[in-house]
Amino acid sequence: MVVVSTREFRQNLKKYLDLIDKNERVIIQRGKNKVYEISNNIKNDRFFDDPVIQERLAKSIQSYNEGKTTKLTDDQFKEFLGL
């Protein structure tokens, strides 16, 4: 496992993506309270392995492909997100 700052990650993006491709865990520390992990493996992921989520994603992709979408204004999007 490698822990890097956002600055280090940006400056050496290829290096860290190569490590991720080799199944190395890369943790990005952003400030004091934010931490992110990047992975190339979505198998065994509690979100993507959930059959309910998989079904919802499949239906959403199908709706998108059929053109059943709604475009939101910036204000509507912020309201939707509760911002």
N, CA and C of each residue as an Amber inpcrd file, in Angstrom:
protein
   249
   0.8480000  -1.1720000   0.0000000   0.0000000   0.0000000   0.0000000
   0.8950000   1.2360000   0.0000000   0.4980000   2.2100000  -0.8300000
   1.2310000   3.4570000  -0.9430000   0.2780000   4.5950000  -0.5930000
   0.7260000   5.5160000   0.2470000  -0.0760000   6.6830000   0.5970000
   0.6430000   7.9110000   0.0560000  -0.0880000   8.7120000  -0.7490000
   0.5120000   9.8990000  -1.3630000  -0.4340000  11.0870000  -1.2140000
   0.1310000  12.2650000  -1.3630000  -0.6830000  13.4810000  -1.3640000
  -1.2960000  13.6700000  -2.7500000  -2.2980000  14.5250000  -2.8340000
  -2.9130000  14.7930000  -4.1370000  -1.8840000  15.4040000  -5.0840000
  -1.0340000  16.2500000  -4.5580000  -0.0040000  16.8750000  -5.3940000
   0.9520000  15.8290000  -5.9700000   1.4220000  14.9380000  -5.1010000
   2.3200000  13.8650000  -5.5410000   1.6230000  12.9840000  -6.5760000
   0.3560000  12.6710000  -6.3360000  -0.3880000  11.8370000  -7.2700000
  -0.5050000  12.5080000  -8.6260000  -0.8600000  13.7960000  -8.6440000
  -0.9860000  14.5280000  -9.9190000   0.3410000  14.5890000 -10.6600000
   1.4100000  14.8410000  -9.9340000   2.7180000  14.9920000 -10.5740000
   3.2680000  13.6800000 -11.1170000   2.8350000  12.5760000 -10.5640000
   3.3560000  11.2690000 -10.9690000   2.2260000  10.3040000 -11.2980000
   1.2290000  10.7960000 -12.0040000   0.0330000  10.0250000 -12.3100000
   0.3530000   8.6720000 -12.9450000   1.1890000   8.6730000 -13.9700000
   1.5120000   7.4150000 -14.6610000   2.1210000   6.4040000 -13.6980000
   3.0230000   6.8550000 -12.8570000   3.6800000   5.9730000 -11.8960000
   2.6520000   5.2820000 -11.0000000   1.6950000   6.0440000 -10.4910000
   0.7200000   5.4700000  -9.5650000  -0.3210000   4.6170000 -10.2900000
  -0.6860000   5.0030000 -11.4980000  -1.5980000   4.1620000 -12.2640000
  -0.9370000   2.8340000 -12.6200000   0.3640000   2.8660000 -12.9110000
   1.0960000   1.6210000 -13.1700000   1.1000000   0.7230000 -11.9300000
   1.2670000   1.3360000 -10.7540000   1.2260000   0.5530000  -9.5180000
  -0.1600000  -0.0630000  -9.3180000  -1.1950000   0.7230000  -9.5980000
  -2.5640000   0.2270000  -9.4690000  -2.7930000  -0.9390000 -10.4220000
  -2.2520000  -0.8350000 -11.6370000  -2.3710000  -1.9260000 -12.6090000
  -1.6970000  -3.2050000 -12.1030000  -0.7290000  -3.0500000 -11.2090000
  -0.0430000  -4.2110000 -10.6270000  -0.7000000  -4.6330000  -9.3100000
  -1.9460000  -4.1720000  -9.1020000  -2.7450000  -4.5010000  -7.9170000
  -2.1900000  -3.9390000  -6.6190000  -1.4110000  -2.8930000  -6.7090000
  -0.9480000  -2.1830000  -5.5180000  -2.0510000  -1.2340000  -5.0640000
  -2.2840000  -1.1480000  -3.7740000  -3.2630000  -0.1940000  -3.2500000
  -2.6250000   1.1880000  -3.2030000  -3.3050000   2.1650000  -3.7910000
  -2.8270000   3.5450000  -3.7470000  -3.8670000   4.3670000  -3.0010000
  -3.4330000   4.9610000  -1.9050000  -4.2820000   5.7990000  -1.0730000
  -3.8490000   7.2470000  -1.2900000  -4.8230000   8.1060000  -1.5620000
  -4.5230000   9.5170000  -1.7820000  -5.0480000  10.3040000  -0.5890000
  -4.1550000  11.0090000   0.0690000  -4.5050000  11.8300000   1.2220000
  -4.7490000  13.2490000   0.7360000  -5.9530000  13.7490000   0.9910000
  -6.3020000  15.1160000   0.5920000  -6.6050000  15.9060000   1.8460000
  -5.7020000  16.7780000   2.2060000  -5.8800000  17.5210000   3.4510000
  -5.7550000  16.5810000   4.6380000  -6.3660000  16.9900000   5.7440000
  -6.2560000  16.1880000   6.9630000  -7.3570000  15.1450000   7.0910000
  -8.5180000  15.4040000   6.4870000  -9.6740000  14.5550000   6.7570000
 -10.2250000  13.8040000   5.5610000  -9.5700000  13.8750000   4.4200000
 -10.1060000  13.2000000   3.2420000  -9.0810000  12.2030000   2.7110000
  -9.5740000  10.9840000   2.4730000  -8.7130000   9.9100000   1.9860000
  -9.4600000   9.1730000   0.8840000  -8.7510000   8.8520000  -0.1960000
  -9.3400000   8.1500000  -1.3330000  -8.4740000   6.9590000  -1.6830000
  -9.1140000   5.9000000  -2.1410000  -8.3800000   4.7350000  -2.6310000
  -8.7620000   4.5170000  -4.0800000  -7.7820000   4.2620000  -4.9140000
  -8.0350000   3.9890000  -6.3220000  -7.7090000   2.5290000  -6.5820000
  -8.6070000   1.8840000  -7.3140000  -8.4420000   0.4650000  -7.5920000
  -8.8300000   0.1740000  -9.0330000  -8.2030000  -0.7940000  -9.6230000
  -8.5780000  -1.2300000 -10.9670000  -9.5030000  -2.4420000 -10.9090000
  -9.8670000  -2.8660000  -9.7230000 -10.6250000  -4.0980000  -9.5450000
 -11.9720000  -3.7940000  -8.9090000 -13.0480000  -3.9730000  -9.6810000
 -14.3640000  -3.7680000  -9.0960000 -15.0050000  -5.0860000  -8.6780000
 -14.3070000  -6.1920000  -8.8630000 -14.8020000  -7.4710000  -8.3820000
 -14.7410000  -7.4580000  -6.8590000 -15.6520000  -8.1520000  -6.2590000
 -15.7360000  -8.2190000  -4.8030000 -15.9610000  -6.8490000  -4.1790000
 -16.5860000  -5.9830000  -4.9240000 -16.9310000  -4.6650000  -4.4220000
 -18.3640000  -4.7180000  -3.9290000 -18.6080000  -4.3080000  -2.7030000
 -19.9450000  -4.4690000  -2.1280000 -20.9970000  -3.7080000  -2.9150000
 -20.6100000  -2.6460000  -3.5990000 -21.5600000  -1.8830000  -4.3950000
 -21.8720000  -2.6160000  -5.6940000 -20.8530000  -2.9880000  -6.4310000
 -21.0650000  -3.6060000  -7.7360000 -21.4960000  -5.0620000  -7.6470000
 -21.2840000  -5.7140000  -6.5180000 -21.7160000  -7.1000000  -6.3590000
 -23.1670000  -7.2180000  -5.9150000 -23.7800000  -6.1250000  -5.5320000
 -25.1620000  -6.1300000  -5.0520000 -26.1060000  -6.3180000  -6.2430000
 -26.8860000  -7.4070000  -6.2780000 -27.7770000  -7.6670000  -7.4230000
 -28.8020000  -6.5560000  -7.6490000 -29.2700000  -5.9380000  -6.5820000
 -30.2410000  -4.8410000  -6.7190000 -29.5880000  -3.6620000  -7.4370000
 -28.3780000  -3.3390000  -7.0600000 -27.6450000  -2.2450000  -7.7040000
 -27.3650000  -2.5920000  -9.1550000 -26.9620000  -3.8270000  -9.4310000
 -26.6880000  -4.2470000 -10.8050000 -27.9330000  -4.1010000 -11.6770000
 -29.0940000  -4.4870000 -11.1390000 -30.3370000  -4.3690000 -11.8930000
 -30.6830000  -2.9040000 -12.1630000 -30.5180000  -2.0570000 -11.1500000
 -30.7940000  -0.6290000 -11.3250000 -29.8540000  -0.0080000 -12.3600000
 -28.5870000  -0.3940000 -12.3060000 -27.6300000   0.1250000 -13.2820000
 -27.9970000  -0.3110000 -14.6950000 -28.3690000  -1.5690000 -14.8470000
 -28.7460000  -2.0890000 -16.1700000 -29.9660000  -1.3370000 -16.7130000
 -30.9660000  -1.1180000 -15.8550000 -32.1540000  -0.3800000 -16.2830000
 -31.8120000   1.0690000 -16.6320000 -30.9380000   1.6750000 -15.8420000
 -30.5370000   3.0580000 -16.1070000 -29.7890000   3.1810000 -17.4240000
 -28.9070000   2.2470000 -17.6830000 -28.1600000   2.2580000 -18.9470000
 -29.1080000   2.0560000 -20.1160000 -30.0720000   1.1570000 -19.9640000
 -31.0520000   0.9230000 -21.0170000 -31.8750000   2.1930000 -21.2650000
 -32.3300000   2.8460000 -20.2200000 -33.0970000   4.0940000 -20.3640000
 -32.2660000   5.1630000 -21.0650000 -31.0050000   5.2660000 -20.6810000
 -30.1180000   6.2510000 -21.3130000 -29.9700000   5.9490000 -22.8060000
 -29.7390000   4.6840000 -23.1290000 -29.5720000   4.2970000 -24.5330000
 -30.8340000   4.5350000 -25.3540000 -31.9750000   4.4970000 -24.6970000
 -33.2430000   4.7580000 -25.3760000 -33.5780000   6.2460000 -25.4210000
 -32.7040000   7.0700000 -24.8860000 -32.9210000   8.5170000 -24.9170000
 -33.8680000   9.0210000 -23.8520000 -34.1460000   8.2160000 -22.8700000
 -35.0600000   8.6050000 -21.7930000 -34.2670000   9.3000000 -20.6800000
 -33.8700000  10.5160000 -20.9670000 -33.0790000  11.2740000 -20.0090000
 -33.6990000  12.6480000 -19.7920000 -33.2910000  13.2990000 -18.7310000
 -33.7340000  14.6540000 -18.4220000 -32.5040000  15.5060000 -18.1780000
 -32.4420000  16.6340000 -18.8420000 -31.3180000  17.5400000 -18.6400000
 -31.6840000  18.5260000 -17.5390000 -30.8180000  18.6450000 -16.5390000
 -31.0520000  19.5500000 -15.4320000 -30.2220000  20.8100000 -15.6090000
 -30.7810000  21.9290000 -15.1800000 -29.9950000  23.1620000 -15.1350000
 -29.0310000  23.0420000 -13.9530000 -28.0650000  23.9200000 -13.8940000
 -27.1240000  23.8970000 -12.7690000 -27.8630000  24.0430000 -11.4420000
 -28.8490000  24.9370000 -11.3870000 -29.6010000  25.1380000 -10.1510000
 -30.4050000  23.8960000  -9.7760000 -31.0190000  23.2490000 -10.7640000
 -31.7730000  22.0280000 -10.4930000 -30.8510000  20.9270000  -9.9970000
 -29.6650000  20.8430000 -10.5800000 -28.6990000  19.8320000 -10.1760000
 -28.2550000  20.0540000  -8.7390000 -27.9560000  21.3070000  -8.3900000
 -27.5580000  21.6320000  -7.0100000 -28.6870000  21.3040000  -6.0440000
 -29.9100000  21.6220000  -6.4180000 -31.0570000  21.3240000  -5.5630000
 -31.2070000  19.8110000  -5.3830000 -31.0360000  19.0700000  -6.4790000
 -31.1210000  17.6160000  -6.4510000 -30.1050000  17.0310000  -5.4630000
 -28.8930000  17.6190000  -5.4650000 -27.8290000  17.1380000  -4.5870000
 -27.9380000  17.7040000  -3.1690000 -28.8720000  18.6360000  -2.9810000
 -29.0310000  19.2350000  -1.6570000 -27.9560000  20.2440000  -1.3360000
 -27.4470000  20.8930000  -2.3570000 -26.3870000  21.8930000  -2.1410000
 -26.9470000  23.2910000  -2.0900000
